[in-house]
Amino acid sequence: MQLWGALGLSVAICAVLLWKAELRVDLLRPGNAPYLVGLALTFAVRPALARTGFRWAKQASDSADYFGLFTAMALTGAVSSYPLAALSQGFADAPLQRIDEALHFHWLAWYETVAARPSLQRLGVAAYQCIYLIPAVLLVAFAIRGERREAHRFLAGFWLAALITLSLYLLMPAVGPLTYLWKGPIPYMPTSAIWQEQLIPALRAHQVGLVNLDELRGLVSAPSFHTASGVLYIAAAWRCGRLRWPLILLTLAMLLATPIEGTHYLSDMIIGAAVALAALAAAARLVERFGAAH
């Protein structure tokens, strides 16, 4: 799988979407510099380490390579969600909530339980943030064990899941169950807050012209990318030996926290899981066909 080519394609698509939605990223804005410099340094580590005699040079350079690709893909996907939100129409909350009702999933009851218990709130926030920790551990493990093929299978699956998620998001934007279902003062503001309600209409009305990397907010409610990521993490962790169960348990905790901290319907979590399964199948075939070479 040519991951650099996939990243280049993602950046090109993102640029076209930004242009079409009349949005731009100011690369010279001070707040964006740490992200751009960090990515540049990460990608520069690999060739630099290759010229040293450091014992763990290969593992360290592979880790930097994997981190750089993963971070760049994630950042490109997050930026792309802004023009897609601007180009979208309507909201899909009503049908998503009807599916939840058919499944007998009561989001409000779950939310009220968490809102009344600070301990659950703290645990939920910590578990939800594991979306950043788990892939870091996975990628380091792949680098240490020299499992380049597995690392590239995971990265290809992540890229494909992001691509499918964003494509579907254009068809089913939503403000999320907190905004759609809750009435009155909000007793507990989850990690994802209510940015969909605030930003999507502003983007559609062209009241936002700049996308700032240090102010990116989660706008994708359906499909749930936290859920898609969780399925990818479990599939990758299953091949990680002793790390298997600790990583799987962390991922399950993240998924349990997702309905509230991510303000997701159960229906869009199910769609997110389906997205991940499709991405995993496609990534396996691509890696088998193209190998793990850049």
C-alpha positions as CSV (number, residue, x, y, z in Angstrom):
1,M,0.0,0.0,0.0
2,Q,1.5,3.3,-1.1
3,L,0.7,5.2,2.1
4,W,2.5,8.4,1.0
5,G,0.4,8.4,-2.1
6,A,-2.7,8.0,0.0
7,L,-1.6,10.9,2.2
8,G,-1.0,13.0,-0.9
9,L,-4.4,12.2,-2.3
10,S,-6.0,13.1,1.0
11,V,-4.3,16.5,1.1
12,A,-5.3,17.2,-2.5
13,I,-8.9,16.3,-1.8
14,C,-8.9,18.4,1.3
15,A,-7.5,21.4,-0.7
16,V,-10.2,21.1,-3.3
17,L,-12.9,20.9,-0.6
18,L,-11.6,24.0,1.1
19,W,-11.6,25.9,-2.2
20,K,-15.1,24.8,-3.0
21,A,-16.4,25.8,0.4
22,E,-14.5,29.1,0.3
23,L,-12.4,28.2,3.3
24,R,-8.6,28.3,3.8
25,V,-5.9,27.4,6.2
26,D,-3.5,30.2,7.0
27,L,-0.2,28.3,7.1
28,L,1.6,31.4,8.4
29,R,-0.7,31.8,11.4
30,P,1.4,31.3,14.6
31,G,-1.2,28.9,16.1
32,N,-0.7,26.5,13.2
33,A,3.1,26.5,13.4
34,P,3.5,23.8,16.1
35,Y,1.5,21.3,14.1
36,L,3.4,21.9,10.8
37,V,6.8,22.0,12.5
38,G,6.0,18.9,14.5
39,L,5.0,17.0,11.3
40,A,8.1,18.2,9.5
41,L,10.4,17.1,12.3
42,T,8.7,13.8,12.6
43,F,9.2,13.0,8.9
44,A,12.8,14.2,9.1
45,V,13.7,11.8,11.9
46,R,13.6,8.7,9.7
47,P,16.4,9.6,7.2
48,A,18.4,11.2,10.0
49,L,18.3,8.0,12.1
50,A,19.1,5.9,9.1
51,R,22.6,7.4,9.0
52,T,23.4,6.7,12.6
53,G,24.8,3.6,14.3
54,F,22.2,3.9,17.1
55,R,21.2,0.4,18.2
56,W,17.4,1.1,18.0
57,A,17.7,3.4,14.9
58,K,15.4,1.3,12.7
59,Q,12.7,0.9,15.3
60,A,12.9,4.6,16.2
61,S,12.8,5.7,12.5
62,D,9.9,3.3,11.8
63,S,8.0,4.7,14.8
64,A,8.6,8.3,13.6
65,D,7.4,7.3,10.1
66,Y,4.2,5.7,11.4
67,F,3.5,8.6,13.8
68,G,4.0,11.1,11.0
69,L,1.7,9.3,8.6
70,F,-1.0,8.7,11.2
71,T,-0.9,12.3,12.5
72,A,-1.0,13.8,9.0
73,M,-3.9,11.6,8.0
74,A,-5.9,12.4,11.1
75,L,-5.2,16.1,10.8
76,T,-6.2,16.1,7.1
77,G,-9.4,14.3,7.9
78,A,-10.3,16.8,10.7
79,V,-9.7,19.8,8.5
80,S,-11.7,18.1,5.7
81,S,-14.7,17.9,8.0
82,Y,-15.1,21.7,7.9
83,P,-15.6,22.2,4.2
84,L,-17.8,19.0,4.1
85,A,-20.0,20.5,6.9
86,A,-20.2,23.8,4.9
87,L,-21.3,21.8,1.8
88,S,-23.8,19.6,3.6
89,Q,-27.5,20.2,3.9
90,G,-30.1,19.4,6.6
91,F,-29.6,17.2,9.6
92,A,-30.1,13.5,10.0
93,D,-30.9,13.5,13.8
94,A,-34.5,12.5,13.4
95,P,-33.9,9.2,11.5
96,L,-30.8,8.4,13.7
97,Q,-32.9,8.9,16.8
98,R,-35.7,6.7,15.4
99,I,-33.2,3.9,14.9
100,D,-32.1,4.3,18.5
101,E,-35.7,4.0,19.6
102,A,-36.2,0.9,17.6
103,L,-33.1,-0.5,19.3
104,H,-34.5,0.5,22.7
105,F,-31.4,2.7,23.3
106,H,-32.2,5.6,25.6
107,W,-29.5,8.2,25.3
108,L,-31.1,10.6,27.7
109,A,-31.2,8.1,30.5
110,W,-27.5,7.3,30.0
111,Y,-26.7,11.0,29.9
112,E,-28.6,11.7,33.1
113,T,-26.7,8.9,34.9
114,V,-23.3,10.3,33.9
115,A,-24.4,13.9,34.6
116,A,-25.3,13.0,38.2
117,R,-22.0,11.2,38.9
118,P,-18.7,13.1,38.6
119,S,-16.7,9.9,39.0
120,L,-18.3,8.6,35.7
121,Q,-17.5,11.9,34.1
122,R,-13.8,11.7,34.9
123,L,-13.6,8.0,33.8
124,G,-15.5,8.8,30.6
125,V,-13.2,11.7,29.7
126,A,-10.1,9.6,30.3
127,A,-11.4,6.7,28.4
128,Y,-12.6,8.9,25.5
129,Q,-9.1,10.5,25.2
130,C,-7.6,7.0,24.7
131,I,-8.2,7.5,21.0
132,Y,-4.8,9.2,20.9
133,L,-3.0,6.8,23.3
134,I,-4.0,3.4,21.8
135,P,-2.7,4.0,18.3
136,A,0.6,5.4,19.7
137,V,1.1,2.1,21.6
138,L,0.2,0.0,18.6
139,L,2.5,1.8,16.2
140,V,5.5,1.6,18.6
141,A,4.8,-2.1,19.2
142,F,4.8,-2.7,15.4
143,A,8.0,-0.8,15.0
144,I,9.8,-2.6,17.9
145,R,8.7,-6.0,16.5
146,G,9.6,-5.1,12.9
147,E,6.0,-5.7,11.8
148,R,6.0,-3.2,9.0
149,R,3.2,-5.1,7.1
150,E,0.9,-5.0,10.2
151,A,1.7,-1.3,10.7
152,H,0.8,-0.5,7.1
153,R,-2.3,-2.6,7.3
154,F,-3.4,-0.6,10.3
155,L,-2.6,2.8,8.7
156,A,-4.3,1.8,5.4
157,G,-7.4,0.8,7.4
158,F,-7.4,4.1,9.3
159,W,-7.0,6.1,6.1
160,L,-9.9,4.2,4.4
161,A,-12.1,4.4,7.4
162,A,-11.6,8.2,7.5
163,L,-12.3,8.5,3.8
164,I,-15.5,6.5,4.1
165,T,-16.6,8.3,7.2
166,L,-16.2,11.7,5.7
167,S,-18.0,10.6,2.5
168,L,-21.0,9.4,4.5
169,Y,-20.9,12.5,6.8
170,L,-21.7,14.7,3.8
171,L,-24.9,12.6,3.5
172,M,-25.9,12.5,7.2
173,P,-24.7,15.5,9.1
174,A,-26.1,15.7,12.6
175,V,-26.0,18.0,15.6
176,G,-25.9,15.0,18.0
177,P,-28.3,13.8,20.7
178,L,-27.3,16.3,23.4
179,T,-28.5,19.2,21.2
180,Y,-31.4,17.3,19.6
181,L,-32.8,15.6,22.7
182,W,-31.9,17.7,25.8
183,K,-34.0,20.6,26.7
184,G,-33.0,23.3,29.2
185,P,-29.7,24.1,31.0
186,I,-26.9,21.6,30.4
187,P,-25.8,20.0,33.7
188,Y,-22.8,18.3,32.3
189,M,-20.9,19.3,29.1
190,P,-19.3,16.3,27.4
191,T,-15.9,16.4,25.8
192,S,-17.4,17.0,22.3
193,A,-19.6,19.8,23.6
194,I,-22.2,21.1,21.1
195,W,-19.9,22.3,18.3
196,Q,-22.0,20.7,15.6
197,E,-24.9,23.0,16.5
198,Q,-22.7,26.1,16.7
199,L,-20.3,25.6,13.8
200,I,-22.2,23.7,11.0
201,P,-24.8,26.5,10.4
202,A,-22.0,29.1,10.5
203,L,-19.9,27.2,8.0
204,R,-22.9,26.8,5.7
205,A,-23.6,30.6,5.9
206,H,-20.0,31.3,5.1
207,Q,-19.6,33.1,8.5
208,V,-16.3,31.2,9.0
209,G,-13.5,31.7,6.5
210,L,-10.4,30.3,8.3
211,V,-9.8,26.8,9.5
212,N,-7.2,26.9,12.4
213,L,-5.4,23.8,13.3
214,D,-5.2,24.7,17.0
215,E,-9.0,25.2,17.1
216,L,-10.3,22.2,15.3
217,R,-13.5,20.8,16.8
218,G,-15.2,17.5,16.2
219,L,-18.0,18.0,13.7
220,V,-18.7,14.4,12.6
221,S,-21.5,12.9,14.5
222,A,-22.6,10.2,12.0
223,P,-20.8,7.9,11.3
224,S,-19.0,7.8,14.7
225,F,-15.3,7.9,13.9
226,H,-14.4,7.1,17.5
227,T,-16.3,3.8,17.0
228,A,-14.6,3.2,13.6
229,S,-11.3,3.8,15.3
230,G,-12.2,1.5,18.2
231,V,-12.9,-1.4,15.8
232,L,-9.6,-0.8,14.0
233,Y,-7.7,-0.7,17.3
234,I,-9.2,-4.0,18.5
235,A,-8.4,-5.7,15.2
236,A,-4.8,-4.4,15.4
237,A,-4.4,-5.2,19.1
238,W,-5.5,-8.8,18.5
239,R,-2.2,-9.3,16.8
240,C,-0.1,-7.6,19.5
241,G,0.7,-10.6,21.8
242,R,0.9,-9.5,25.5
243,L,-0.5,-6.1,24.7
244,R,-3.7,-7.6,23.3
245,W,-6.0,-7.5,26.3
246,P,-4.8,-4.3,27.9
247,L,-5.3,-2.5,24.6
248,I,-8.7,-4.2,23.9
249,L,-9.9,-3.3,27.4
250,L,-8.9,0.3,26.9
251,T,-10.6,0.4,23.6
252,L,-13.8,-1.1,25.1
253,A,-13.7,1.6,27.8
254,M,-13.4,4.2,25.0
255,L,-16.4,2.8,23.2
256,L,-18.5,2.8,26.4
257,A,-17.6,6.5,26.9
258,T,-18.4,7.4,23.3
259,P,-22.2,7.9,23.4
260,I,-21.9,10.6,26.1
261,E,-18.4,12.1,25.6
262,G,-18.7,12.0,21.9
263,T,-22.5,12.8,21.9
264,H,-23.3,10.0,19.6
265,Y,-26.4,8.0,18.9
266,L,-26.1,4.2,19.1
267,S,-27.1,4.2,15.4
268,D,-24.2,6.2,14.3
269,M,-21.9,4.1,16.4
270,I,-23.2,1.0,14.5
271,I,-22.6,2.8,11.2
272,G,-19.1,3.6,12.4
273,A,-18.4,0.0,13.2
274,A,-19.6,-1.1,9.8
275,V,-17.3,1.5,8.2
276,A,-14.3,0.1,10.1
277,L,-15.2,-3.5,9.0
278,A,-15.3,-2.4,5.4
279,A,-12.1,-0.5,5.7
280,L,-10.3,-3.5,7.4
281,A,-11.4,-5.8,4.5
282,A,-10.3,-3.3,1.9
283,A,-7.0,-2.6,3.7
284,A,-6.1,-6.3,3.9
285,R,-6.6,-6.7,0.2
286,L,-4.6,-3.6,-0.6
287,V,-1.7,-4.6,1.6
288,E,-1.7,-8.0,0.1
289,R,-1.6,-6.6,-3.4
290,F,0.9,-3.8,-2.9
291,G,2.9,-5.0,0.0
292,A,4.3,-2.8,2.8
293,A,6.6,-0.7,0.8
294,H,6.3,3.1,0.6
